[in-house]
Amino acid sequence: MEEVIKNCDLILTELNKFSKDMINLGPAISDDRLEIFENELNFELPVDFKYILKRHNGISLSGNEICGIGESYGGQSLDKLYEFEHDNGPNKMPLFFLPFSPDGFGNHYCLNLSKNSKGVCPIVFWQHDFIYEDLNDVEECNANLTEWIKEVLIEWTLEDYSYDGAKK
């Protein structure tokens, strides 16, 4: 677990390099809402995910985001998003996929909670308009959340912008 926490701290340090005009780091979670959500899911949330959300309940950088949890997020709160995608969505996700980042087109990056091991789990990309005959066909894009943040939030942003927000 120590290595997982170290990687989380490194990625949070990297995110803090961005101008406050570019990034929105949500407030710390000081209550037990993540633990309540975890109990409702009947799956253990990965350590990296809980650690990062406890420090920043929601992160947004250049149009990409990690959803937060709580009433202030409305329908985009993790619990509401999970409920919709598993109960009401036209292409229901398996219960062990936790959508945490929408792509703006109805698709989501998800934690694959069925593969939670040693404090982390892989990130998959769920396409809402594709009927998966075999769940092994769901694209696994990153080994864990910190790798996903490094690629999707940080590297994709740095392709077009500097840390200070200047367009490249």
C-alpha positions, 0 to 999 in steps of 0.5 A, spaced: 500 500 500 505 504 501 507 504 493 500 506 491 500 512 496 506 514 494 504 514 486 498 518 488 502 523 492 506 524 486 500 524 481 497 530 486 503 534 486 503 533 478 496 536 478 498 542 482 503 544 477 497 546 473 494 554 473 488 554 477 485 557 471 486 550 468 484 545 473 479 545 479 481 540 485 475 539 489 475 540 496 477 534 501 472 529 503 472 529 511 466 525 512 464 517 511 460 518 504 465 514 500 465 508 505 457 509 505 458 508 497 463 502 498 458 499 502 452 500 497 456 497 492 458 491 495 465 492 492 471 494 495 474 501 492 481 501 490 486 505 495 488 509 490 481 512 488 479 513 495 486 516 497 485 521 491 478 523 492 479 524 500 483 529 498 480 532 492 472 530 491 472 531 484 478 533 479 477 537 472 482 539 467 481 541 460 475 538 459 476 531 462 474 529 469 474 525 475 467 525 478 466 527 485 461 524 490 455 528 494 449 532 493 453 538 490 454 534 484 447 532 482 446 527 477 454 527 476 455 524 483 459 518 483 453 514 486 447 517 481 452 516 475 453 508 478 445 508 479 443 510 472 448 506 468 446 500 472 439 501 472 436 506 467 441 506 462 440 503 455 446 498 455 447 497 462 454 496 465 456 490 469 455 491 477 463 491 478 464 497 473 464 504 477 463 509 472 468 515 474 469 519 468 464 521 462 467 522 455 462 527 453 459 522 448 455 517 453 461 513 454 465 512 461 472 510 464 470 505 469 474 502 475 473 494 474 472 493 481 472 485 480 480 486 479 481 490 485 488 487 487 493 490 492 490 497 492 488 498 485 484 496 479 484 497 472 481 502 468 476 500 462 473 504 457 465 503 456 462 504 450 454 506 451 452 504 444 456 497 443 453 491 445 459 487 448 458 479 447 464 478 452 466 483 457 473 481 455 472 485 449 471 491 454 477 495 452 482 496 458 486 502 458 490 503 464 493 498 469 490 503 475 487 510 476 494 514 477 496 511 470 490 514 467 490 520 471 497 521 468 495 519 461 488 522 460 488 528 465 496 530 465 499 528 458 493 529 454 492 536 457 500 538 456 499 536 448 496 542 447 497 547 453 503 548 458 502 548 466 500 555 466 495 555 461 498 557 455 496 554 448 502 551 445 
